Structure formats: structure tokens, C-alpha cells
């Protein structure tokens, strides 16, 4: 069963949010709310890739450093990075200094430009993978789903890297393609209302 905790403010939240004040803020204001902005979508898919093998807390604590290092995840600017930029980033203690993940981010920026040319926007592509029906039973949160596996497969076919099914599902949860706030969480209905009103531009 997915845990619900009640904070000092009397608000019921998903249990994972109680780990740190940062998690609580992220849970209340970001996680699960639908996003249609290409820059934010690109940022999140990249940060989920950096998280691979690590905790989200590590990434969240370094998020502003990542934004500074990657020009606020403007993929047109990141696409222009070259080997000297990779070497510079490998010396940046403010981010995760993993060559494969850094190179994947630069590669994915180039693939993002191609995707915009093909699909019109990143949002138009990613939101094709919003599940038509809810699959989670509210008890045991899945690590990946049929939809995230299909998204991962399509991204890899297009040349994206560090986008496995688990990474893709964490991205879908965070960007609002699914609402995985647990039953009883105060944010659940707010997120569902935001999803109902959400329209791609």
C-alpha cells in the first residue's frame, strides 16, 4: 500500500514527500501537474536520465546547478556543446559528473531539435503517450508501464539516450501524463483538476 503521511500543517501527502522539505515543496507544487512547455519537458527527461542509479533527492538538490550548467536546458544552446564543453562539465562539482549522462544530454538536445521539426513540439510528441485509462491500483506503484515502455522504445528509435522504461515512467509521473498521487493525498484532486483543464498550445 502506498503510504500517506500528514504533515505538521495537517495536510495529507504521499509518503515519499516527508523525506525532506524540498521533497514536500516539489510534491505540492510540481509533481504530477501537467506540463506543455518544451524546455521544461526537455529538462525533466534529462534530469531523470541523470538520476538513473541515484536518488531524486540528489538531483533535486543540484537542480539549479544543472540549470546553470546546461543554459536552463535550452536545447538549442545545448545542441551546440562539443567535447570541450563535456570536459568542462566533467569538472563541475555542482552536477553529476558522469560522462555518459553528460554526452547523452548533449545528444538528446540535438534529437530534440529534430523532434520539433518532425512533430511540431516536444509536448506534441510526449503527450501522445498519455495513457487512456488508469492502470495503477493505488496500492503498489509500478516502476514502468506499457505506455512508458512504448515511449522509451520510440525515443531510442529516434536516437535518444538514457531513456529506459523506468526513466520514461518517472518522467510521465512528474510531468502529469499520469496522476500517481496516492488516494487520500491532498494534491491528488488538484492535479486531476489541472489535468482536466490542460490543453496543448
Secondary structure, 3 states (H helix, E strand, C coil): CCCEEECCCCCEEEHHHHHCHHHHHHHHHCCCCCCCCHHHHHHHHHHHHHHCCCCHHHHHHHHHHHHHHCHHHCHHHHCCCCHHHHHHHHCCCCCCCCHHHHHHHHHHHHHHHHHHHHHCCHHHHHHHHCCCCCCCCCCCCCCCCHHHHHHHHHHHHCCCCCCCHHHHHHHHHHCCCCCCCCCCCHHHHHHHHHHHHCCCC
